[in-house]
Amino acid sequence: MRKIATVVTAALLLCGCGTGLGGGTSILDKDELVVAVKSDQPGLAVRTGAGRFEGFDVDVAAYVAARLGKKVTFVETTSEGREAKLRDGEADMVVATYSISPERQGQVTFAGPYYVSHQDILVRAGYRRIRDVRDLEGRRLCQAQGSISTSRIVDGRQIAAELVPARTYGECVDLLKAGAVEAVSTGDLILAGFAARERGAFAIVNAPFTDERYGIALPLGDVEACEQVNRAITDMYQDGTAAGLLDKWFAGSGLRLSPHVPEFEGCVT
């Protein structure tokens, strides 16, 4: 029996199973955290002319890092590059409107969510042909690389929209403005940021149809960091910081915001 236990322990050490990040290491062991954020989502995360990042996601990441007692550096990511940033060691955390899903939970460990957004639809101002998700049938809908928002429409609701690919949601909005697509659909915080940036050019349909549970992604298996990040998110809501940040970045969008602590998923691997 003792020999069997020894063999099992050795196997766990070799594969990293049950040890978290291959032997118990954690991003909490670092003095400075590298956080991946988007660079083209107004209100959430954009790169300024000075090369700095600003927005709600950036402020959330900075708050969490401070609560963990860490310095923070930001790097850019796209929707499709988020998992790779963690897998390749280019980032310690990803705070980039990263919706928690079962498939993604097999690739990263999620803390949070830090906000529960709702998927909605953005159209050009004055465009009346789309009033809810069912009206996307046969319409040209932008599909951002690495996002699961369009699959919730096409696969989840069996709506035959014509998908037009783009690299980012910034490119999607450019296509919408040019008339190359009729709609962009994703989390309402993302849509509100673009609508607020170009007031009068776009309108949110205000017909939410799913939840977008934005999580803070950590390297797969780092449960210790996940638990501490969850504590930081709770503090952020309880001390009023979250409400202040939401008001700071989205008060002019007309979006109904939630200042309450979201229900956490739990730190699972």
Order of alpha helices (4+ residues) and beta strands (2+ residues): alpha-beta-beta-beta-beta-alpha-beta-alpha-beta-alpha-beta-beta-alpha-beta-alpha-beta-alpha-beta-beta-alpha-alpha
